[in-house]
Amino acid sequence: MTAAAGGPLRIGTRGSALALAQAGVVAEAIGEAELVPIKTSGDEGEPEHGGGDKSRFVREIERALLEGEVDLAVHSAKDLPIELPEGLDLVGVPPRELPADVWVGEAEGLEEVPRGARVGTASLRRRSQLLALRPDLVVEPIRGNIDTRLRKLGEGEHDGLVLAAAGLRRLGRIEEIAFALGPLEMTPSAGQGAIALQARAGDERAGLAAAAITDPLALVELTAEREVVRGMEADCDTPLGVSCVRGGEELSMVAYAGSADGTESVRETIVGDIDQPVAVADALVAKLEAAGAREILARASGTD
């Protein structure tokens, strides 16, 4: 059963503090809406390897959407699989937070991090880029939400963390940031900092509500970044980063592909027509392939 016309729009979200914070932003922007927290199989914390199947963060919410329990789903865009279930559409992208990765710990730049420092991350993408830059670092798996990770850092389990700036900002923890890593040092995950709004295909009310709060530039960026992931046939276990770099009237993108230990890597950039995000993304994929990125990622996944 869907919401009656004129009643509050029901917004499905994970129940974590970060998910509720970003869903709250959406609900406030839409106006008449209510949050419906949904427990997902990813709520026990990220796995110890490189990030795992992030679709576990969204599949229960998508089920609730398909069955009419909610009218609009709010996801961290980086967690949303490229292929959506039949009957569901990506219908909006609100204004995006800064997509950068940041360092949390005692340092003012990566060059100041002591040799052999223990760095906590659950992301294979971050691990690859950290080791490509600083092979002396000891990159360790870490589980749990942002608060849990910050607590583990404070207890001395790690010397530093690499986290998304957007999550810290949405939780009011920006004071934890020591310094930001530039996109040519640590290329973010596709969709990082963006919120993806999902609705049932043909649900005009939910679609119009999402469109009304969509930022055109954020939509262009997410479209382009997801197209690179699609073109590289990547998944959440792939050490692939891709991000649009804001500034100017053209669409500027950077992408990174590397091995798990950072010993093999390529990084490519491209600038193109902001009105043609798919074409720009496809051209970036071609540059990555020409530089050997597909073979590097195949070796990283053990499929070569």
C-alpha positions as a printed Julia matrix, in Angstrom:
304×3 Matrix{Float64}:
  0.0     0.0     0.0
  1.43    3.38   -1.01
  0.99    6.66    0.81
 -2.3     8.38    0.24
 -2.16   11.52   -1.89
 -1.55   14.47    0.38
 -0.17   12.35    3.25
  3.45   12.47    4.34
  5.91   10.97    1.89
  7.49    7.96    3.59
 11.26    7.96    3.28
 13.1     4.67    3.75
 16.58    4.82    5.24
 19.1     2.78    7.15
 18.97    3.32   10.89
 22.6     4.34   11.43
 23.34    7.83   12.73
 24.88    8.87    9.42
 22.02    7.45    7.34
 19.42    9.16    9.54
 21.31   12.44    9.31
 21.35   12.44    5.53
 17.75   11.22    5.3
 16.79   14.03    7.66
 18.3    16.53    5.23
 16.15   15.06    2.47
 12.99   15.05    4.58
 13.51   18.68    5.57
 14.09   19.71    1.96
 10.96   17.91    0.74
  8.77   19.25    3.53
  5.95   16.89    4.39
  7.76   13.61    4.9
  8.42   11.02    7.57
 11.46    8.82    8.06
 11.05    5.04    8.15
 14.25    3.42    9.48
 14.87   -0.03    8.0
 17.4    -2.48    9.42
 19.75   -3.8     6.75
 22.18   -6.7     6.71
 25.02   -4.18    6.49
 24.25   -2.53    9.83
 26.57   -4.79   11.8
 29.56   -2.87   10.45
 31.76   -3.14    7.38
 33.65   -6.37    6.85
 37.33   -6.69    7.52
 38.4    -6.95    3.91
 38.18   -4.26    1.28
 34.63   -3.02    1.68
 32.55   -6.01    0.71
 29.21   -6.19   -1.05
 27.78   -2.77   -0.33
 24.46   -3.78   -1.89
 23.72   -5.26    1.55
 23.25   -1.66    2.7
 20.42   -1.08    0.21
 18.66   -4.34   -0.68
 16.21   -4.33    2.26
 15.34   -0.7     1.59
 14.74   -1.54   -2.07
 12.5    -4.43   -1.0
 10.46   -2.07    1.18
 10.2     0.34   -1.73
  9.05   -2.33   -4.16
  6.47   -3.61   -1.66
  5.06   -0.14   -1.03
  6.18    0.16    2.58
  8.02    3.4     1.73
  7.7     5.86   -1.14
 11.24    7.16   -1.5
 14.58    5.57   -0.57
 17.63    7.54    0.55
 21.03    5.95   -0.05
 24.65    6.98    0.16
 25.27    7.09   -3.58
 28.57    5.22   -3.28
 26.65    2.2    -1.86
 24.07    2.03   -4.65
 24.82   -0.79   -7.15
 25.15    0.26  -10.77
 22.37   -2.1   -11.89
 19.07   -1.28  -10.18
 16.26   -3.8    -9.61
 13.51   -3.87  -12.18
 10.77   -1.46  -11.19
 13.02    1.03   -9.38
 14.59    4.22  -10.73
 17.21    6.68   -9.55
 15.05    9.81   -9.4
 17.14   12.52   -7.75
 20.43   13.73   -6.29
 20.31   16.56   -3.71
 23.23   19.02   -3.41
 26.45   17.1    -2.84
 28.9    17.35    0.03
 32.63   17.55   -0.65
 33.59   14.08   -2.0
 37.13   14.13   -0.6
 38.76   11.58    1.66
 40.38   13.04    4.77
 43.02   12.04    7.32
 42.07   11.78   10.96
 45.06   11.62   13.27
 48.2    13.49   14.3
 49.61   15.07   11.13
 49.12   18.1     8.89
 49.97   16.32    5.65
 50.64   12.8     4.42
 54.37   13.51    4.33
 54.25   14.15    8.11
 52.74   10.77    8.95
 55.49    8.74   10.69
 57.04    5.79    8.88
 55.31    2.53    9.74
 52.19    4.28   11.05
 49.13    2.02   11.41
 46.27    3.3     9.27
 42.72    1.98    9.65
 40.46    1.6     6.63
 37.94   -0.96    5.37
 38.3     0.25    1.76
 40.45   -1.59   -0.76
 40.45    1.6    -2.88
 41.94    3.62    0.0
 44.38    0.86    0.88
 45.7     0.72   -2.68
 46.2     4.47   -2.94
 47.75    4.82    0.51
 50.31    2.13   -0.25
 51.0     3.57   -3.7
 51.89    6.87   -2.0
 53.47    5.5     1.18
 54.45    1.82    0.94
 55.95    2.06    4.43
 52.52    2.47    6.05
 50.81   -0.45    7.75
 47.23   -0.43    6.46
 44.94   -2.33    8.81
 41.28   -3.39    8.47
 38.79   -1.59   10.69
 35.11   -2.23   11.31
 32.19   -0.22   12.6
 30.53    3.13   12.06
 32.34    6.45   12.19
 31.96    6.87   15.96
 33.31    3.37   16.55
 36.3     4.02   14.3
 37.06    7.31   16.02
 36.89    5.55   19.38
 39.33    2.88   18.22
 41.7     5.61   17.04
 41.44    7.33   20.41
 42.19    4.05   22.18
 45.4     3.66   20.21
 44.38    0.75   17.97
 45.47    2.85   14.97
 47.67    5.88   14.38
 45.37    7.37   11.76
 42.19    6.84    9.79
 41.12    7.74    6.27
 37.41    8.64    6.17
 35.02   10.49    3.9
 34.74   14.21    4.6
 31.0    14.06    3.9
 30.26   11.58    6.69
 32.15   13.59    9.28
 30.43   16.79    8.2
 26.95   15.27    8.3
 27.61   13.95   11.81
 28.98   17.3    13.01
 32.48   15.86   13.48
 34.46   18.04   11.07
 36.79   19.05   13.9
 38.24   15.53   13.67
 39.71   16.26   10.22
 43.49   16.8    10.25
 43.82   17.41    6.51
 42.08   16.61    3.24
 43.62   14.35    0.62
 43.44   15.81   -2.89
 41.82   13.84   -5.72
 45.23   13.23   -7.32
 46.47   11.71   -4.04
 43.35    9.81   -2.99
 40.73    9.63   -5.73
 37.32    9.22   -4.04
 34.81    6.48   -4.66
 32.17    7.07   -7.32
 29.27    8.91   -5.72
 31.14    9.74   -2.52
 29.49   12.67   -0.75
 26.32   12.35   -2.83
 22.87   11.15   -1.8
 20.88    9.02   -4.25
 17.08    9.1    -4.18
 15.28    6.02   -5.46
 11.58    5.49   -6.19
  9.27    3.05   -7.88
  9.15    3.48  -11.64
  6.1     5.54  -12.54
  5.52    6.95   -9.03
  4.9    10.51  -10.12
  4.51   11.97   -6.63
  7.81   10.62   -5.33
  9.56   11.44   -8.58
  8.42   15.05   -8.53
  9.41   15.45   -4.87
 12.9    14.12   -5.63
 13.28   16.24   -8.76
 12.35   19.37   -6.82
 15.37   19.01   -4.51
 17.82   17.7    -7.13
 20.98   19.68   -7.82
 21.69   19.55  -11.59
 25.47   19.53  -11.16
 25.36   16.74   -8.56
 23.2    14.7   -10.95
 25.66   15.24  -13.81
 28.58   14.24  -11.61
 26.92   11.1   -10.28
 25.84   10.09  -13.79
 29.41   10.43  -15.07
 31.04    8.64  -12.14
 28.63    5.71  -12.24
 29.2     5.39  -15.98
 32.95    4.94  -15.42
 32.23    2.19  -12.86
 29.89    0.57  -15.37
 32.45    0.85  -18.17
 35.2    -0.67  -16.05
 32.84   -3.47  -14.91
 33.83   -2.68  -11.33
 32.19   -3.57   -8.03
 32.64   -2.71   -4.37
 35.69   -4.96   -4.06
 37.45   -3.17   -6.92
 40.27   -0.73   -6.07
 38.83    1.9    -8.42
 38.33    5.56   -7.63
 36.56    8.06   -9.86
 35.51   11.6    -9.07
 34.47   14.81  -10.74
 36.59   17.82   -9.82
 34.55   20.99   -9.45
 35.55   24.29  -10.97
 34.96   25.9   -14.33
 32.24   25.32  -16.87
 33.5    21.98  -18.17
 33.29   18.51  -16.66
 36.65   17.53  -15.17
 37.18   13.95  -13.96
 39.94   11.86  -12.42
 40.06    8.08  -12.06
 42.46    5.69  -10.3
 42.89    1.94  -10.67
 45.43   -0.05   -8.69
 46.46   -3.32   -7.15
 45.57   -4.12   -3.55
 49.12   -3.41   -2.41
 49.54   -0.28   -4.51
 52.51   -1.63   -6.46
 50.59   -1.29   -9.75
 48.47    1.75  -10.45
 47.29    4.2   -13.08
 45.57    7.54  -12.71
 43.97    9.36  -15.62
 42.17   12.69  -15.99
 39.86   14.14  -18.59
 37.98   17.38  -19.29
 34.89   17.47  -21.46
 31.43   18.84  -22.15
 29.42   19.12  -18.93
 26.25   18.48  -20.94
 27.59   15.11  -22.1
 28.51   13.27  -18.88
 28.2     9.78  -20.35
 30.4    10.62  -23.33
 33.04   12.17  -21.04
 32.94    9.12  -18.79
 33.28    6.75  -21.74
 36.32    8.7   -22.96
 37.87    8.39  -19.49
 37.25    4.63  -19.52
 39.06    4.47  -22.88
 42.07    6.29  -21.39
 42.11    3.93  -18.4
 41.99    0.89  -20.68
 44.8     2.25  -22.85
 46.93    2.69  -19.72
 46.36   -0.94  -18.66
 43.82   -0.34  -15.89
 41.59   -3.24  -16.86
 44.47   -5.7   -16.61
 45.58   -4.26  -13.26
 42.06   -4.61  -11.83
 41.76   -8.15  -13.22
 44.97   -9.11  -11.41
 43.75   -7.38   -8.27
 40.55   -9.42   -8.3
 42.31  -12.65   -9.19
 40.42  -13.05  -12.48
 43.47  -12.61  -14.7
